[in-house]
Amino acid sequence: MTEPGRLRSRLAQYEDALPGHRVELVEASIVAHRVRPHHNATIRGVWNALRAQLSGDWGFTSDVAFVFDGETELCPDLAVIPDAAVAENRSAYDPDLIELVVEVVSPGSVRRDYEIKPRLYAARGIANYLVFDPYQARCVTFWHPTADGYQGRDTIPYGKDVTLDSGLGALTIDTSELPRDAVAPTD
């Protein structure tokens, strides 16, 4: 920490070193991967769907560090946190602020998004974790966090609405317009 109450991201040193890459510190390993257009289009679609349903008390971060501990700094594709925290415009935040977290699968992130991150997010008590997968044309919702992981998991194929009850209220995300990879299953 550089100031009382302010987090410092160890990832800051890599911000300019790997342009065009998404960089995270996952269980003491630096992980970098390129993102593709479907990745950003999915984030934008989910962001817009949620923005229309949330009160002004809630804001969004995308690819901003959340410092879990000395070995893990995750940069979720989308995190819903209090708008007052977003207004502080930090480079790193406490993961306890996260009410809802979204990851979009890329070819190199499958194991992290489906296996590692659910365990880490659940252990921090993050109520809802959504994984949007343009390669499988589906969304996997994780809910009911415990120290051992999420106890609930549902898989919703693209084309159907993702609905969830959350601390933010009832939310619906229309997946029919989300991009699908060319090899993804169709309806």
TORPA-4810 file (N, C-alpha, C, O; in nm, 3 decimals):
<nodes>
NODE_1_0.084_-0.118_0.000_0.000_0.000_0.000_0.089_0.124_0.000_0.191_0.131_0.068_M
NODE_2_0.046_0.221_-0.077_0.124_0.343_-0.085_0.069_0.450_0.009_0.146_0.532_0.059_T
NODE_3_-0.058_0.451_0.031_-0.122_0.545_0.123_-0.219_0.465_0.208_-0.268_0.361_0.165_E
NODE_4_-0.248_0.513_0.327_-0.348_0.440_0.407_-0.478_0.426_0.328_-0.530_0.524_0.275_P
NODE_5_-0.528_0.305_0.323_-0.655_0.280_0.256_-0.648_0.272_0.104_-0.751_0.252_0.039_G
NODE_6_-0.527_0.287_0.046_-0.514_0.281_-0.100_-0.433_0.158_-0.138_-0.327_0.132_-0.080_R
NODE_7_-0.482_0.083_-0.233_-0.412_-0.036_-0.279_-0.316_0.000_-0.391_-0.341_0.093_-0.468_L
NODE_8_-0.207_-0.072_-0.398_-0.113_-0.054_-0.507_-0.106_-0.185_-0.584_-0.083_-0.291_-0.525_R
NODE_9_-0.125_-0.179_-0.710_-0.120_-0.297_-0.795_0.023_-0.326_-0.836_0.096_-0.237_-0.881_S
NODE_10_0.063_-0.451_-0.820_0.194_-0.494_-0.870_0.194_-0.501_-1.021_0.300_-0.504_-1.084_R
NODE_11_0.076_-0.504_-1.081_0.065_-0.513_-1.226_0.097_-0.382_-1.297_0.120_-0.382_-1.418_L
NODE_12_0.099_-0.272_-1.224_0.122_-0.142_-1.285_0.250_-0.140_-1.367_0.258_-0.069_-1.468_A
NODE_13_0.351_-0.214_-1.325_0.478_-0.215_-1.397_0.468_-0.278_-1.536_0.559_-0.260_-1.618_Q
NODE_14_0.361_-0.352_-1.564_0.344_-0.419_-1.693_0.249_-0.345_-1.786_0.231_-0.388_-1.900_Y
NODE_15_0.189_-0.236_-1.741_0.087_-0.167_-1.820_0.135_-0.131_-1.960_0.062_-0.152_-2.057_E
NODE_16_0.256_-0.076_-1.972_0.305_-0.033_-2.103_0.393_-0.138_-2.170_0.420_-0.130_-2.290_D
NODE_17_0.438_-0.236_-2.094_0.530_-0.336_-2.148_0.464_-0.434_-2.242_0.530_-0.490_-2.330_A
NODE_18_0.335_-0.456_-2.227_0.264_-0.555_-2.309_0.139_-0.494_-2.372_0.027_-0.532_-2.337_L
NODE_19_0.156_-0.399_-2.463_0.038_-0.338_-2.524_-0.043_-0.441_-2.602_0.012_-0.531_-2.666_P
NODE_20_-0.174_-0.427_-2.594_-0.263_-0.519_-2.664_-0.287_-0.649_-2.590_-0.353_-0.739_-2.643_G
NODE_21_-0.234_-0.660_-2.470_-0.251_-0.781_-2.389_-0.326_-0.748_-2.261_-0.318_-0.637_-2.209_H
NODE_22_-0.397_-0.845_-2.212_-0.461_-0.836_-2.081_-0.369_-0.908_-1.984_-0.332_-1.024_-2.008_R
NODE_23_-0.331_-0.842_-1.876_-0.233_-0.897_-1.782_-0.297_-0.910_-1.645_-0.362_-0.817_-1.597_V
NODE_24_-0.277_-1.027_-1.581_-0.324_-1.052_-1.445_-0.216_-1.125_-1.369_-0.127_-1.187_-1.428_E
NODE_25_-0.224_-1.118_-1.239_-0.141_-1.197_-1.150_-0.233_-1.301_-1.087_-0.317_-1.267_-1.004_L
NODE_26_-0.217_-1.427_-1.128_-0.306_-1.535_-1.083_-0.224_-1.636_-1.006_-0.142_-1.709_-1.063_V
NODE_27_-0.246_-1.641_-0.876_-0.177_-1.734_-0.788_-0.026_-1.732_-0.813_0.035_-1.836_-0.835_E
NODE_28_0.033_-1.612_-0.809_0.176_-1.585_-0.819_0.232_-1.599_-0.961_0.354_-1.590_-0.978_A
NODE_29_0.149_-1.619_-1.062_0.197_-1.628_-1.200_0.145_-1.510_-1.280_0.026_-1.479_-1.276_S
NODE_30_0.234_-1.444_-1.353_0.193_-1.337_-1.444_0.132_-1.404_-1.566_0.194_-1.490_-1.629_I
NODE_31_0.010_-1.364_-1.600_-0.061_-1.422_-1.713_-0.097_-1.308_-1.808_-0.158_-1.209_-1.768_V
NODE_32_-0.058_-1.322_-1.935_-0.091_-1.222_-2.036_-0.150_-1.292_-2.157_-0.100_-1.396_-2.200_A
NODE_33_-0.256_-1.236_-2.211_-0.312_-1.290_-2.333_-0.377_-1.178_-2.414_-0.423_-1.078_-2.360_H
NODE_34_-0.378_-1.198_-2.544_-0.443_-1.102_-2.634_-0.594_-1.123_-2.630_-0.643_-1.233_-2.608_R
NODE_35_-0.666_-1.015_-2.650_-0.811_-1.026_-2.660_-0.852_-1.008_-2.806_-0.779_-0.949_-2.886_V
NODE_36_-0.969_-1.059_-2.838_-1.021_-1.053_-2.974_-1.146_-0.966_-2.978_-1.203_-0.935_-2.874_R
NODE_37_-1.188_-0.926_-3.097_-1.305_-0.837_-3.107_-1.430_-0.890_-3.037_-1.502_-0.811_-2.975_P
NODE_38_-1.457_-1.020_-3.044_-1.576_-1.073_-2.977_-1.570_-1.052_-2.827_-1.672_-1.037_-2.760_H
NODE_39_-1.450_-1.052_-2.774_-1.429_-1.031_-2.631_-1.483_-0.894_-2.590_-1.566_-0.883_-2.500_H
NODE_40_-1.435_-0.791_-2.658_-1.477_-0.655_-2.624_-1.624_-0.630_-2.656_-1.692_-0.560_-2.582_N
NODE_41_-1.674_-0.688_-2.765_-1.815_-0.671_-2.800_-1.905_-0.735_-2.694_-2.012_-0.683_-2.664_A
NODE_42_-1.861_-0.848_-2.638_-1.939_-0.913_-2.532_-1.941_-0.827_-2.406_-2.046_-0.807_-2.345_T
NODE_43_-1.825_-0.776_-2.368_-1.819_-0.687_-2.251_-1.913_-0.568_-2.270_-1.991_-0.535_-2.181_I
NODE_44_-1.905_-0.506_-2.386_-1.989_-0.389_-2.414_-2.138_-0.424_-2.408_-2.217_-0.348_-2.353_R
NODE_45_-2.176_-0.540_-2.464_-2.317_-0.581_-2.462_-2.368_-0.606_-2.321_-2.479_-0.565_-2.286_G
NODE_46_-2.286_-0.674_-2.240_-2.327_-0.702_-2.101_-2.331_-0.572_-2.021_-2.425_-0.549_-1.945_V
NODE_47_-2.230_-0.488_-2.037_-2.225_-0.359_-1.968_-2.351_-0.279_-1.998_-2.416_-0.230_-1.906_W
NODE_48_-2.387_-0.267_-2.125_-2.504_-0.189_-2.163_-2.633_-0.248_-2.106_-2.721_-0.174_-2.061_N
NODE_49_-2.644_-0.380_-2.107_-2.764_-0.445_-2.052_-2.776_-0.418_-1.903_-2.885_-0.389_-1.853_A
NODE_50_-2.666_-0.427_-1.831_-2.670_-0.405_-1.686_-2.690_-0.257_-1.653_-2.766_-0.224_-1.562_L
NODE_51_-2.623_-0.168_-1.726_-2.634_-0.024_-1.701_-2.780_0.020_-1.705_-2.822_0.102_-1.624_R
NODE_52_-2.857_-0.034_-1.797_-2.997_0.004_-1.812_-3.082_-0.041_-1.693_-3.193_0.009_-1.675_A
NODE_53_-3.032_-0.135_-1.613_-3.111_-0.192_-1.503_-3.065_-0.150_-1.364_-3.137_-0.170_-1.266_Q
NODE_54_-2.946_-0.093_-1.354_-2.890_-0.059_-1.223_-2.914_0.086_-1.187_-2.924_0.173_-1.273_L
NODE_55_-2.922_0.111_-1.058_-2.937_0.248_-1.011_-2.803_0.319_-1.026_-2.699_0.257_-1.047_S
NODE_56_-2.807_0.450_-1.015_-2.686_0.531_-1.025_-2.588_0.510_-0.911_-2.478_0.564_-0.913_G
NODE_57_-2.628_0.431_-0.811_-2.537_0.400_-0.700_-2.429_0.301_-0.740_-2.332_0.282_-0.667_D
NODE_58_-2.445_0.237_-0.856_-2.354_0.132_-0.900_-2.282_0.174_-1.027_-2.340_0.235_-1.116_W
NODE_59_-2.154_0.138_-1.033_-2.073_0.169_-1.150_-1.999_0.045_-1.196_-2.013_-0.063_-1.140_G
NODE_60_-1.919_0.064_-1.300_-1.849_-0.047_-1.363_-1.700_-0.020_-1.372_-1.657_0.093_-1.389_F
NODE_61_-1.623_-0.127_-1.362_-1.482_-0.123_-1.398_-1.460_-0.235_-1.499_-1.532_-0.334_-1.501_T
NODE_62_-1.360_-0.216_-1.582_-1.324_-0.318_-1.680_-1.172_-0.322_-1.688_-1.108_-0.220_-1.712_S
NODE_63_-1.115_-0.441_-1.668_-0.970_-0.462_-1.675_-0.894_-0.374_-1.576_-0.783_-0.328_-1.606_D
NODE_64_-0.951_-0.351_-1.460_-0.885_-0.279_-1.351_-0.851_-0.381_-1.242_-0.930_-0.471_-1.216_V
NODE_65_-0.736_-0.366_-1.180_-0.688_-0.464_-1.082_-0.770_-0.464_-0.953_-0.806_-0.359_-0.900_A
NODE_66_-0.797_-0.584_-0.905_-0.854_-0.607_-0.773_-0.752_-0.694_-0.700_-0.727_-0.808_-0.739_F
NODE_67_-0.694_-0.638_-0.594_-0.585_-0.703_-0.523_-0.642_-0.798_-0.418_-0.696_-0.755_-0.317_V
NODE_68_-0.629_-0.928_-0.444_-0.679_-1.030_-0.353_-0.579_-1.056_-0.241_-0.617_-1.067_-0.124_F
NODE_69_-0.453_-1.065_-0.277_-0.345_-1.085_-0.182_-0.214_-1.062_-0.257_-0.215_-1.014_-0.371_D
NODE_70_-0.102_-1.096_-0.196_0.028_-1.074_-0.261_0.051_-1.160_-0.383_0.143_-1.133_-0.461_G
NODE_71_-0.030_-1.263_-0.402_-0.011_-1.354_-0.515_-0.119_-1.346_-0.622_-0.106_-1.406_-0.728_E
NODE_72_-0.225_-1.271_-0.595_-0.337_-1.268_-0.689_-0.393_-1.128_-0.704_-0.440_-1.067_-0.607_T
NODE_73_-0.388_-1.078_-0.827_-0.453_-0.954_-0.866_-0.531_-0.986_-0.992_-0.472_-1.011_-1.097_E
NODE_74_-0.661_-0.985_-0.982_-0.744_-1.015_-1.097_-0.797_-0.885_-1.158_-0.826_-0.788_-1.087_L
NODE_75_-0.809_-0.887_-1.288_-0.862_-0.773_-1.363_-0.985_-0.819_-1.438_-0.978_-0.849_-1.558_C
NODE_76_-1.099_-0.825_-1.370_-1.220_-0.877_-1.435_-1.256_-0.798_-1.560_-1.231_-0.678_-1.571_P
NODE_77_-1.315_-0.871_-1.655_-1.362_-0.803_-1.776_-1.466_-0.698_-1.740_-1.474_-0.594_-1.804_D
NODE_78_-1.545_-0.727_-1.637_-1.645_-0.632_-1.591_-1.673_-0.661_-1.444_-1.697_-0.775_-1.405_L
NODE_79_-1.670_-0.557_-1.363_-1.705_-0.570_-1.221_-1.801_-0.457_-1.187_-1.779_-0.342_-1.225_A
NODE_80_-1.905_-0.491_-1.114_-2.001_-0.391_-1.066_-1.963_-0.360_-0.922_-1.963_-0.448_-0.836_V
NODE_81_-1.929_-0.233_-0.898_-1.889_-0.186_-0.765_-1.962_-0.055_-0.737_-2.019_0.004_-0.829_I
NODE_82_-1.960_-0.007_-0.612_-2.025_0.121_-0.584_-1.972_0.233_-0.674_-1.851_0.243_-0.696_P
NODE_83_-2.062_0.316_-0.725_-2.023_0.424_-0.814_-1.926_0.520_-0.746_-1.839_0.577_-0.812_D
NODE_84_-1.940_0.539_-0.616_-1.847_0.628_-0.545_-1.703_0.577_-0.554_-1.610_0.657_-0.561_A
NODE_85_-1.685_0.445_-0.553_-1.551_0.388_-0.566_-1.499_0.407_-0.709_-1.381_0.439_-0.728_A
NODE_86_-1.585_0.389_-0.808_-1.545_0.411_-0.947_-1.497_0.555_-0.965_-1.398_0.580_-1.034_V
NODE_87_-1.567_0.650_-0.902_-1.534_0.791_-0.916_-1.393_0.823_-0.864_-1.335_0.925_-0.901_A
NODE_88_-1.339_0.737_-0.777_-1.203_0.758_-0.726_-1.098_0.730_-0.833_-0.983_0.771_-0.818_E
NODE_89_-1.136_0.661_-0.941_-1.050_0.639_-1.057_-0.914_0.579_-1.020_-0.809_0.628_-1.061_N
NODE_90_-0.917_0.472_-0.942_-0.794_0.406_-0.897_-0.743_0.307_-1.001_-0.814_0.269_-1.094_R
NODE_91_-0.619_0.265_-0.983_-0.563_0.158_-1.066_-0.582_0.022_-0.998_-0.562_-0.082_-1.061_S
NODE_92_-0.620_0.024_-0.869_-0.641_-0.102_-0.796_-0.749_-0.081_-0.690_-0.757_0.025_-0.628_A
NODE_93_-0.830_-0.185_-0.671_-0.940_-0.181_-0.574_-0.939_-0.306_-0.487_-0.874_-0.405_-0.519_Y
NODE_94_-1.013_-0.299_-0.379_-1.034_-0.413_-0.291_-1.145_-0.499_-0.350_-1.251_-0.446_-0.383_D
NODE_95_-1.125_-0.629_-0.363_-1.230_-0.714_-0.422_-1.358_-0.720_-0.338_-1.461_-0.764_-0.388_P
NODE_96_-1.351_-0.678_-0.213_-1.471_-0.679_-0.131_-1.576_-0.579_-0.180_-1.691_-0.583_-0.136_D
NODE_97_-1.537_-0.489_-0.269_-1.632_-0.394_-0.328_-1.721_-0.458_-0.434_-1.827_-0.404_-0.466_L
NODE_98_-1.678_-0.571_-0.490_-1.747_-0.629_-0.605_-1.880_-0.692_-0.564_-1.885_-0.776_-0.473_I
NODE_99_-1.985_-0.652_-0.632_-2.118_-0.711_-0.611_-2.148_-0.816_-0.719_-2.215_-0.916_-0.691_E
NODE_100_-2.098_-0.794_-0.839_-2.119_-0.885_-0.952_-1.994_-0.878_-1.038_-1.941_-0.770_-1.064_L
NODE_101_-1.947_-0.996_-1.083_-1.826_-0.999_-1.166_-1.854_-1.081_-1.291_-1.923_-1.182_-1.287_V
NODE_102_-1.796_-1.034_-1.404_-1.816_-1.098_-1.534_-1.679_-1.123_-1.596_-1.592_-1.036_-1.596_V
NODE_103_-1.662_-1.242_-1.650_-1.545_-1.273_-1.732_-1.595_-1.321_-1.867_-1.699_-1.386_-1.877_E
NODE_104_-1.520_-1.289_-1.971_-1.548_-1.335_-2.107_-1.433_-1.428_-2.146_-1.316_-1.389_-2.140_V
NODE_105_-1.467_-1.548_-2.185_-1.367_-1.648_-2.217_-1.293_-1.609_-2.344_-1.352_-1.564_-2.442_V
NODE_106_-1.161_-1.627_-2.340_-1.078_-1.619_-2.460_-1.004_-1.751_-2.469_-1.000_-1.826_-2.371_S
NODE_107_-0.945_-1.783_-2.583_-0.884_-1.915_-2.598_-0.784_-1.951_-2.487_-0.774_-2.068_-2.450_P
NODE_108_-0.712_-1.854_-2.436_-0.613_-1.884_-2.334_-0.662_-1.876_-2.191_-0.585_-1.899_-2.098_G
NODE_109_-0.790_-1.842_-2.171_-0.839_-1.820_-2.034_-0.938_-1.924_-1.984_-0.993_-1.908_-1.876_S
NODE_110_-0.962_-2.029_-2.060_-1.068_-2.125_-2.027_-1.051_-2.180_-1.886_-1.144_-2.173_-1.806_V
NODE_111_-0.935_-2.234_-1.853_-0.913_-2.294_-1.721_-0.927_-2.189_-1.610_-0.990_-2.215_-1.508_R
NODE_112_-0.868_-2.074_-1.630_-0.877_-1.968_-1.528_-1.021_-1.926_-1.506_-1.064_-1.912_-1.392_R
NODE_113_-1.097_-1.903_-1.615_-1.233_-1.852_-1.602_-1.330_-1.954_-1.542_-1.421_-1.916_-1.468_D
NODE_114_-1.311_-2.082_-1.574_-1.404_-2.185_-1.528_-1.361_-2.257_-1.400_-1.445_-2.313_-1.330_Y
NODE_115_-1.232_-2.257_-1.369_-1.185_-2.334_-1.253_-1.121_-2.249_-1.143_-1.157_-2.261_-1.026_E
NODE_116_-1.027_-2.164_-1.180_-0.952_-2.089_-1.078_-1.033_-1.971_-1.025_-1.048_-1.955_-0.904_I
NODE_117_-1.083_-1.888_-1.115_-1.153_-1.767_-1.072_-1.280_-1.794_-0.992_-1.308_-1.720_-0.897_K
NODE_118_-1.359_-1.897_-1.025_-1.476_-1.922_-0.939_-1.436_-1.949_-0.794_-1.504_-1.904_-0.701_P
NODE_119_-1.328_-2.019_-0.774_-1.281_-2.047_-0.637_-1.237_-1.918_-0.568_-1.271_-1.895_-0.452_R
NODE_120_-1.163_-1.835_-0.638_-1.113_-1.710_-0.579_-1.227_-1.611_-0.552_-1.232_-1.550_-0.445_L
NODE_121_-1.317_-1.595_-0.648_-1.428_-1.502_-0.629_-1.522_-1.550_-0.517_-1.567_-1.469_-0.436_Y
NODE_122_-1.551_-1.679_-0.514_-1.640_-1.732_-0.410_-1.579_-1.715_-0.272_-1.649_-1.679_-0.177_A
NODE_123_-1.450_-1.741_-0.260_-1.384_-1.729_-0.130_-1.392_-1.586_-0.076_-1.389_-1.565_0.045_A
NODE_124_-1.401_-1.487_-0.166_-1.416_-1.347_-0.124_-1.561_-1.309_-0.102_-1.590_-1.195_-0.065_R
NODE_125_-1.654_-1.403_-0.124_-1.795_-1.375_-0.099_-1.865_-1.298_-0.209_-1.972_-1.242_-0.185_G
NODE_126_-1.807_-1.294_-0.328_-1.871_-1.223_-0.440_-1.993_-1.303_-0.482_-1.982_-1.417_-0.527_I
NODE_127_-2.110_-1.242_-0.468_-2.237_-1.313_-0.478_-2.265_-1.377_-0.613_-2.317_-1.488_-0.620_A
NODE_128_-2.231_-1.308_-0.720_-2.262_-1.359_-0.854_-2.141_-1.346_-0.945_-2.077_-1.240_-0.952_N
NODE_129_-2.111_-1.454_-1.014_-2.002_-1.458_-1.112_-2.060_-1.512_-1.241_-2.119_-1.620_-1.242_Y
NODE_130_-2.043_-1.438_-1.350_-2.095_-1.478_-1.480_-1.980_-1.498_-1.577_-1.891_-1.414_-1.587_L
NODE_131_-1.982_-1.610_-1.649_-1.882_-1.638_-1.751_-1.954_-1.642_-1.886_-2.037_-1.730_-1.910_V
NODE_132_-1.922_-1.548_-1.972_-1.976_-1.547_-2.107_-1.873_-1.610_-2.199_-1.756_-1.571_-2.199_F
NODE_133_-1.916_-1.708_-2.277_-1.824_-1.787_-2.357_-1.865_-1.784_-2.504_-1.952_-1.860_-2.545_D
NODE_134_-1.803_-1.694_-2.585_-1.838_-1.687_-2.726_-1.796_-1.811_-2.806_-1.841_-1.830_-2.919_P
NODE_135_-1.710_-1.895_-2.749_-1.662_-2.015_-2.819_-1.757_-2.133_-2.799_-1.763_-2.224_-2.881_Y
NODE_136_-1.832_-2.131_-2.688_-1.932_-2.234_-2.662_-2.074_-2.178_-2.676_-2.172_-2.252_-2.662_Q
NODE_137_-2.085_-2.047_-2.702_-2.214_-1.979_-2.717_-2.303_-2.004_-2.595_-2.416_-2.051_-2.606_A
NODE_138_-2.247_-1.970_-2.477_-2.322_-1.992_-2.353_-2.272_-1.896_-2.244_-2.164_-1.839_-2.251_R
NODE_139_-2.358_-1.884_-2.144_-2.321_-1.812_-2.023_-2.335_-1.910_-1.907_-2.436_-1.980_-1.895_C
NODE_140_-2.235_-1.913_-1.822_-2.242_-1.995_-1.701_-2.252_-1.898_-1.584_-2.167_-1.811_-1.566_V
NODE_141_-2.356_-1.916_-1.504_-2.374_-1.832_-1.386_-2.334_-1.912_-1.263_-2.371_-2.029_-1.247_T
NODE_142_-2.258_-1.848_-1.176_-2.218_-1.907_-1.048_-2.280_-1.822_-0.939_-2.277_-1.700_-0.946_F
NODE_143_-2.336_-1.887_-0.837_-2.400_-1.815_-0.727_-2.389_-1.897_-0.600_-2.348_-2.013_-0.602_W
NODE_144_-2.426_-1.837_-0.491_-2.416_-1.895_-0.356_-2.270_-1.929_-0.322_-2.231_-2.045_-0.317_H
NODE_145_-2.190_-1.822_-0.298_-2.048_-1.844_-0.268_-2.025_-1.899_-0.127_-2.094_-1.861_-0.032_P
NODE_146_-1.927_-1.987_-0.117_-1.879_-2.037_0.013_-1.727_-2.038_0.006_-1.669_-2.011_-0.099_T
NODE_147_-1.663_-2.068_0.116_-1.517_-2.076_0.118_-1.465_-2.185_0.025_-1.350_-2.181_-0.018_A
NODE_148_-1.550_-2.283_-0.007_-1.510_-2.395_-0.094_-1.546_-2.373_-0.241_-1.517_-2.458_-0.324_D
NODE_149_-1.606_-2.262_-0.273_-1.646_-2.235_-0.411_-1.794_-2.202_-0.418_-1.862_-2.194_-0.315_G
NODE_150_-1.843_-2.184_-0.538_-1.985_-2.156_-0.557_-2.065_-2.285_-0.548_-2.025_-2.387_-0.604_Y
NODE_151_-2.177_-2.279_-0.478_-2.262_-2.397_-0.463_-2.367_-2.408_-0.573_-2.424_-2.515_-0.594_Q
NODE_152_-2.392_-2.298_-0.643_-2.489_-2.299_-0.752_-2.422_-2.269_-0.884_-2.330_-2.187_-0.891_G
NODE_153_-2.469_-2.336_-0.989_-2.414_-2.314_-1.122_-2.521_-2.349_-1.224_-2.582_-2.456_-1.219_R
NODE_154_-2.545_-2.257_-1.317_-2.639_-2.280_-1.425_-2.572_-2.246_-1.558_-2.488_-2.157_-1.565_D
NODE_155_-2.610_-2.317_-1.662_-2.557_-2.291_-1.797_-2.674_-2.250_-1.885_-2.772_-2.322_-1.899_T
NODE_156_-2.660_-2.132_-1.947_-2.766_-2.078_-2.032_-2.710_-2.061_-2.173_-2.613_-1.987_-2.192_I
NODE_157_-2.768_-2.128_-2.271_-2.718_-2.112_-2.409_-2.749_-1.972_-2.461_-2.852_-1.913_-2.427_P
NODE_158_-2.660_-1.920_-2.545_-2.687_-1.793_-2.611_-2.817_-1.807_-2.689_-2.846_-1.911_-2.748_Y
NODE_159_-2.894_-1.701_-2.688_-3.026_-1.700_-2.750_-3.134_-1.695_-2.644_-3.247_-1.655_-2.673_G
NODE_160_-3.100_-1.734_-2.522_-3.193_-1.725_-2.409_-3.146_-1.615_-2.315_-3.028_-1.578_-2.315_K
NODE_161_-3.238_-1.564_-2.235_-3.203_-1.460_-2.139_-3.131_-1.520_-2.018_-3.167_-1.626_-1.968_D
NODE_162_-3.029_-1.450_-1.973_-2.966_-1.481_-1.845_-3.041_-1.398_-1.741_-3.045_-1.276_-1.751_V
NODE_163_-3.098_-1.464_-1.642_-3.167_-1.392_-1.535_-3.103_-1.431_-1.404_-3.068_-1.547_-1.382_T
NODE_164_-3.089_-1.333_-1.318_-3.034_-1.363_-1.187_-3.093_-1.272_-1.082_-3.123_-1.155_-1.107_L
NODE_165_-3.109_-1.329_-0.965_-3.148_-1.251_-0.848_-3.019_-1.218_-0.776_-2.939_-1.307_-0.745_D
NODE_166_-3.000_-1.091_-0.751_-2.874_-1.049_-0.691_-2.901_-0.941_-0.587_-3.013_-0.894_-0.572_S
NODE_167_-2.797_-0.904_-0.517_-2.808_-0.793_-0.424_-2.838_-0.662_-0.495_-2.873_-0.563_-0.431_G
NODE_168_-2.824_-0.662_-0.624_-2.854_-0.544_-0.706_-2.999_-0.545_-0.754_-3.045_-0.448_-0.816_L
NODE_169_-3.070_-0.654_-0.726_-3.207_-0.672_-0.773_-3.211_-0.780_-0.880_-3.110_-0.844_-0.909_G
NODE_170_-3.327_-0.799_-0.938_-3.343_-0.896_-1.046_-3.284_-0.836_-1.173_-3.317_-0.723_-1.211_A
NODE_171_-3.196_-0.911_-1.239_-3.128_-0.862_-1.359_-3.150_-0.960_-1.473_-3.157_-1.082_-1.452_L
NODE_172_-3.162_-0.906_-1.594_-3.179_-0.989_-1.713_-3.081_-0.940_-1.820_-3.068_-0.821_-1.845_T
NODE_173_-3.013_-1.037_-1.883_-2.922_-1.005_-1.993_-2.965_-1.087_-2.113_-2.965_-1.210_-2.109_I
NODE_174_-3.002_-1.019_-2.221_-3.040_-1.083_-2.346_-2.912_-1.127_-2.417_-2.828_-1.044_-2.449_D
NODE_175_-2.898_-1.256_-2.441_-2.775_-1.307_-2.504_-2.790_-1.324_-2.655_-2.694_-1.364_-2.722_T
NODE_176_-2.908_-1.297_-2.710_-2.932_-1.326_-2.851_-2.843_-1.246_-2.945_-2.815_-1.291_-3.056_S
NODE_177_-2.797_-1.130_-2.903_-2.714_-1.046_-2.989_-2.565_-1.054_-2.954_-2.484_-0.985_-3.017_E
NODE_178_-2.528_-1.135_-2.856_-2.387_-1.144_-2.821_-2.312_-1.218_-2.931_-2.365_-1.312_-2.990_L
NODE_179_-2.189_-1.176_-2.959_-2.114_-1.242_-3.066_-2.077_-1.385_-3.031_-2.053_-1.420_-2.916_P
NODE_180_-2.075_-1.467_-3.135_-2.035_-1.609_-3.123_-1.918_-1.632_-3.216_-1.913_-1.578_-3.326_R
NODE_181_-1.823_-1.711_-3.169_-1.713_-1.750_-3.255_-1.768_-1.836_-3.370_-1.871_-1.901_-3.355_D
NODE_182_-1.699_-1.835_-3.481_-1.745_-1.910_-3.599_-1.760_-2.060_-3.572_-1.840_-2.126_-3.639_A
NODE_183_-1.686_-2.113_-3.478_-1.696_-2.257_-3.448_-1.791_-2.287_-3.333_-1.806_-2.403_-3.294_V
NODE_184_-1.856_-2.185_-3.278_-1.947_-2.205_-3.166_-2.072_-2.279_-3.212_-2.115_-2.265_-3.326_A
NODE_185_-2.131_-2.358_-3.121_-2.256_-2.426_-3.156_-2.366_-2.325_-3.187_-2.366_-2.214_-3.132_P
NODE_186_-2.458_-2.361_-3.272_-2.571_-2.273_-3.303_-2.696_-2.331_-3.240_-2.698_-2.446_-3.197_T
NODE_187_-2.800_-2.250_-3.235_-2.927_-2.291_-3.172_-2.985_-2.412_-3.239_-3.091_-2.460_-3.199_D
</nodes>
